Amino acid sequence: MAQVLEFRLPDLGEGLTEAEIVRWLVSVGDVVAIDQPVVEVETAKAMVEVPCPYGGVVTARFGEEGTELPVGAPLLTVAVGAMDADTAGVAGSGGAAGPAADTGDTGTETSGNVLVGYGTGAPAARRRRIRPATGTPSAGGAGRTSGNAPAAAPRQAAAAVATGTGPTHASAHRAAGERAPHEGPVAVISPLVRRLAREHGLDLRSLAGSGPDGLILRADVERAVSAAGTQLQAPAAPQPVAAQPEAFRPLASAQGERVPLRGVRGAVADKLSRSRREIPDATCWVDADATELMAARVAMNAAGGEKISLLALLARICTAALARYPELNSTVDTEAREIVRLPEVHLGFAAQTERGLVVPVVKDAHARSAESLTAEFARLTEAARQGTLTPADLTGGTFTLNNYGVFGVDGSTPIINHPEAAMLGVGRIVPKPWVHEGELAVRQVVQLSLTFDHRVCDGGTAGGFLRYVADCVEHPSVLLRTL
């Protein structure tokens, strides 16, 4: 008889309390191996694949794509010990990394791992769809359930599906004389497609998708709506739920798109609001002649070896400046009323992605060379674009470098990345008239902006830091003194 185990959304670390289901990687009836990724979720910090610690047949999934679940909520149930010899060999294998660890239960093997990249190095096994059997299979390997076993009712229902002893959804509909709906997950990835269908009362299960593998596209929904004689239009904005002052309450007739502040966008909003609320910040800026720095970079790259990025050179200047002005590499412990000066520089840098603004962190930036910084910036930037940054890649920063010059702007007022104490902003480098050696010349000029927490230092310290950075930009040889 099958033993049905429930796998719950694990604690993803860094104080995260919920995650949104982005994409299911398995379906009901699929065979999963120990540590095989089963669902892709998006937290407030990153998008991660969650592996299942059990090997067996998926009997139920909880939550549609786009649903937000709290940590500890059920993700899926797996029937263990009710497979034939062929499929058991696939599901029970831990991959090339070796056998999975025994949890102490008498018949269930689990790895104990919860995140891909944190000890789950075994490759994902081939998935195989198992059709419900008509008879009751022989029991095999049944044992005690783990500490997070499901309640009796869901467990019995899932076991019935796995063993074929209970009625399926299709047979239940046939018994009632109703038309059986399309079974399995709806082939929709885009939240926009789901929203359009919901706005016009369209059942996605009744559509045949025209995309790859039957994927339902926006065009499919629009065709179905058009065929029903419904004209696509923007829905009216819902009434505000929370009581608001009259002056700020939106008009009942106001229309517009409502975008939930959740996931990465919500985390950014919370962090920036907290920064403005808690940190008494101030900003100073200076224009600098970056002609010599640009020439030095050209000379470095012409000498051979890995190409050095401009961001890496600016980061190297920042770490040298923080060594001279450690007050800016600190944080404020408000409860203890203490300034904590940090010995290591973990340098964050702003990266704009399709999912929004993220700030990956280069760990131990003070101990890295320009080549090492270039490689790490490239790795983290690519991971940010692919949405594969881990929570560890996005936390622990002590100082942030924001190169907003890539957007074609000269200056900005950076908002400190709470709980850090400062952020350096770098504008675009453009040819401008500049007095050089007593004569007017066209030089490569950049504006540097420093926003700092006025609790950790006064303007003299902040000005000294910014002036040192500008001196290194104008005369890179100054940096040689601290190398």
Helices and strands as residue ranges (DSSP letters): E 3-8, E 18-24, E 31-32, E 36-42, E 47-52, E 56-61, E 68-70, E 74-80, H 85-91, H 152-163, H 169-175, H 191-199, G 204-206, G 212-214, H 218-227, G 246-248, H 263-278, E 281-289, H 291-302, H 310-324, G 326-328, E 330-333, E 338-341, E 347-349, E 351-353, E 356-358, E 361-362, G 365-367, H 370-386, G 391-394, E 399-402, G 404-407, E 422-426, E 430-436, E 439-453, H 459-474, G 476-482
